[in-house]
């Protein structure tokens, strides 16, 4: 009977050792999983930061191209205002010149029409 009891103790010890081994393996696996999650989050953060840097660089490049294109094709606001004022001044000068050239003729024509009374 003592041999049976010794065998039972050996099996019990072996069973306890197996349980402890499984517990330790599970603990190690959890640590591996936690480390993997931590690494994944770190990589995602780095990827997000890198993407933001690329986006900012692209946005600056596109804005620079747009401003260069605008400057090339439209000129600056001051240039456009100057062009508008120059056109306005030119149009006013043309009208004043036309009035000066035709003023006497128009006044004479109006006087003739006013004085030309038909009595019928």
Secondary structure, 3 states (H helix, E strand, C coil): CHHHHHHHHHHHHHHHHHHHHHHHHHHHHHHHHHHHHHHHHHHHHHHHHHHHHHHHHHHHHHHHHHHHHHHHHHCCHHHHHHHHHHHHHHHHHHHHHHHHHHHHHHHHHHHHHHHCCCCC
